[in-house]
Amino acid sequence: MKNWRSFVAAGLVSLLALGNPGWAQSSPAELYGDLFQRVQLEKLFPDGKTFVDATPRSNPAAIMAAYRQQPPQGKDALKTFVLHHFRVPGVNDHGASNLRAHVRTLWPTLVRQPVERQAGSSALPLPTPFVVPGGRFREIYYWDSYFTMLGLAVDGQQSLIESMLVDFTATIEIYGHIPNGMRSYYLSRSQPPFYALMLDLSKDDSPDTATRQLAALRQEYAYWMKGASCVQASRPCERIVRMPDGTLLNRYWDDKDTPRDESYAEDVATAAEAKGDKAITYRHLRAGAESGWDFSSRWFGDGRTIATIHTTDIVPVDLNSLMLAMEQRIEARCQKAGDSACATEFAGLARKRKAAIDRYLWVGKEGRYADWDSKAKKPTAILSAATLYPLFVGAASPAQADAVATTVRAKLLGSGGLRTTPNRTGQQWDTPNGWAPLQWVAIDGLARNGQETLARDIAGRWIGTVAAAYAETGKMLEKYDVEERKPGGGGEYPLQDGFGWTNGVTSALLDRYPDIAAELEKAE
């Protein structure tokens, strides 16, 4: 025992003798001086013990030199500085250091079990397990789920994809469409129609499943097109707009014209600021929510303020690209099922829509696809990441794809990924925010159109932003600031973490680009 104690003592003395050991025995107050005082006195963390247990990411002297060279101004800036330079217990000291591994650990936490109908509850029933986005979004959402599924597909979670498709198919059979989210207050609207693309991810090739899914797909198509029976040349109806040449294209719409249940006070306030009929403003707000881009300068008459929102006047390029993809998949599935009449019908519908997209939504002199203002009878002036949807669904010619790529490089490429728009309005679907689904649409669309270098560039920038925020916060977030490569902001609610579509796109991109994954592992 005496020899053992002597050995340990000698080893400890040797370790302390290596260089100046003073730093190892200093307290946080002594090491970090005025930085320490600010953190504690401004109560940066509720518990005073939190910061003193933090671990520096680099040499304390280097941290203090950086602090004194440019002291953070304000509490938010101070917290950003601290989280960048320290691993803080319970804040950003996450378990898995590897981003891909972390995403895989999150999937089980976002799985929810079947929902049964309960009197008085807004939750809609679902027959099988599903994945939620996270945070305040505690139910399944429509377009989110496609991007979540991309990650599930590469992370060995195929059974969850099939389970969610069962839920969505059953939902269409019950309600005729997939609501914005599975709550009663969402039933009056849908979201960008990704069900057709979700079916591409299925590996269930049973004839019964194929029959049921095709029927559901056609039922969803009928939901989006039912305004065709009442549309007029000068008056859209429901989700249908008749273009100048008679072609029918789609718009976002909501069956109700009242404030949204989940954003009631916000909608009442917006309608009070807007001019004209409040019911019309409510419909525009609800249609903006159906778009998934709630909210963006895309929908604003003046391009700046939400009080000028006029969503239902807009024929959106992303929606019509997805409708084209739906028509093409119905054609293919009908062909496989031996229904030649159906296949011929939908092949014709797809050709007409593709021609209308080229005629009305392509702005060649500006190298972009645009939304169309049905009242002004011309494309809107708002450039947005939606310009990449025709590339994503295979509707762009090589020349169009090259022109869009040039526009993206010049106007939408931020240091941390793809900008949503170049416009700074304070809305969450405008700059400086970037969103995982739009990154995937851009990257996949560019790559399939011969623009692999730009696609890889966007992927690298975006993953770098996600990784930087994860390193500082230990969280996967709903949106990010792609100008300053930090957590995003704006919108009607606080920034959410979880987060389904960010997890999905991150896994899918790291699987697609192993070199980015390798670079990330070296950095970690």
Secondary structure, DSSP 8 states (H G I E B T S, - for coil): -HHHHHHHHHHHHHHHHSS-THHHH--HHHHHHHHHHHHHHTTSSSSTHHHHT-EESS-HHHHHHHHHHS---SHHHHHHHHHHHEE-TTTT--S--SHHHHHHHHHHHHEE--B---TT--B--BSS-EE--BTTB-S-BHHHHHHHHHHHHHTT-HHHHHHHHHHHHHHHHHHSS--SBSBGGGTT---S--HHHHHTT-----HHHHHHHHHHHHHHHHHHHGGGGT-BTTB-BTTEEE-TTS-EEE----S--S--GGGHHHHHHHHHHSSS-HHHHHHHHHHHHHHS--S-GGGBTTSS-GGGB-GGGEE-HHHHHHHHHHHHHHHHHHHHTT-HHHHHHHHHHHHHHHHHIIIIIEEGGGTEE--EETTTTEE-S---GGGGHHHHTT---HHHHHHHHHHIIIIIEETTEE-S-S---S-TTSTTEE-HHHHHHHHHHHHTTT-HHHHHHHHHHHHHHHHHHHHHHS--BS-EETTTTEE---SSS---BS-HHHHHHHHHHHHH-HHHHHHHHHH-
